[in-house]
Amino acid sequence: MEEMMMMKPAWLEGLMAEKFFAGCGVHQNRRKNEKNIFCLHCCQSFCPHCLPSHHSHPLLQVRRYTQDVIRLDDLEKLIDCSYIQPYTINSAKVIFLNQRAQARSCKASGNFLFHL
């Protein structure tokens, strides 16, 4: 049972490798076509206009702060986030997808989603 808890979900590497907020190739002539939704079933990102074709799939919305983030509440439904440090941004607890840039020189490595 404990071994199952330590395994990475299959979609996690796809989420980490994805480039978000690029324009959607299918909807390039429409407004608000940035790819900011990740489908855990298809392991790909897409824009809000593509949402109907993924309506029954589990999804994560990626938000842009200074870097890409996911709300802690959304991610906790899928994986154990107890060893990942959340940050509060605009009164919402979020997880950075990649290592958060440090304002000062720091040798210690913070916890972020990529370490899973």
C-alpha positions in Angstrom: 0.0 0.0 0.0 2.8 2.5 0.9 4.5 1.7 -2.4 1.4 2.8 -4.3 1.4 6.1 -2.4 5.0 6.8 -3.6 4.5 6.1 -7.3 4.2 9.1 -9.6 0.9 9.3 -11.5 1.3 8.7 -15.2 0.2 12.2 -16.1 2.7 14.0 -13.9 5.6 14.0 -16.2 3.4 15.2 -19.1 2.2 18.1 -16.9 5.8 19.0 -16.0 7.0 18.9 -19.6 4.1 20.9 -21.1 4.6 24.5 -22.2 1.5 26.4 -21.1 0.1 29.8 -22.2 1.2 29.3 -25.9 -1.5 30.0 -28.4 -3.8 27.1 -29.4 -3.1 26.0 -33.0 -6.7 24.9 -33.5 -8.2 28.2 -32.2 -5.5 30.7 -33.3 -8.0 33.2 -34.6 -10.0 33.3 -31.4 -9.5 35.5 -28.3 -8.4 33.9 -25.1 -6.8 31.0 -26.9 -3.9 30.4 -24.5 -3.4 26.8 -23.5 -3.9 26.8 -19.7 -5.9 23.6 -19.1 -4.2 20.2 -18.8 -6.1 17.0 -19.4 -4.9 14.2 -17.1 -6.5 11.6 -19.4 -4.9 12.8 -22.7 -1.7 14.2 -21.1 -1.9 17.4 -23.1 -2.7 21.1 -22.7 -5.4 23.0 -24.5 -7.3 26.3 -24.5 -10.8 26.9 -23.1 -12.3 26.7 -26.6 -11.2 23.0 -26.7 -12.9 22.2 -23.4 -16.0 20.5 -24.9 -13.9 17.7 -26.4 -12.5 16.9 -22.9 -15.8 17.4 -20.9 -15.7 14.0 -19.1 -11.9 14.0 -18.5 -10.1 15.0 -15.3 -8.6 18.4 -15.8 -6.2 20.9 -14.1 -6.3 24.6 -14.7 -2.8 26.1 -14.8 -2.6 29.8 -13.7 0.0 32.3 -14.4 1.7 34.2 -11.7 5.4 35.0 -12.2 5.5 31.3 -13.2 3.0 28.6 -13.8 1.0 27.5 -10.7 -1.8 25.2 -9.8 -4.2 25.8 -7.0 -3.5 23.5 -4.0 -7.1 22.6 -3.6 -7.2 21.2 -7.2 -4.0 19.3 -6.9 -4.8 17.8 -3.4 -7.7 15.9 -5.0 -5.2 14.0 -7.2 -2.0 13.6 -5.2 -0.6 13.9 -1.7 0.8 17.5 -1.4 1.8 17.3 2.2 5.6 17.6 1.3 5.2 20.4 -1.2 5.3 24.0 0.1 2.3 26.0 -1.0 2.4 29.8 -1.5 -0.4 32.2 -1.0 -1.1 34.3 -4.1 -4.2 36.5 -4.2 -5.6 34.7 -1.2 -5.4 31.3 -2.9 -2.9 28.6 -1.9 -0.9 27.5 -5.0 1.9 25.1 -6.0 4.6 26.2 -8.4 5.0 23.7 -11.3 8.7 24.4 -11.4 11.2 25.7 -8.9 10.3 29.1 -7.7 12.8 31.8 -8.5 14.6 33.0 -5.4 14.8 36.7 -4.7 18.1 36.2 -2.9 20.9 33.8 -3.1 19.9 30.5 -1.4 21.7 27.2 -1.5 18.7 25.2 -0.1 16.3 23.7 -2.6 12.6 24.4 -1.9 9.9 21.8 -2.4 8.0 22.1 -5.6 6.0 19.8 -7.8 9.0 18.6 -9.9 10.6 16.9 -7.0 7.7 14.3 -6.8 
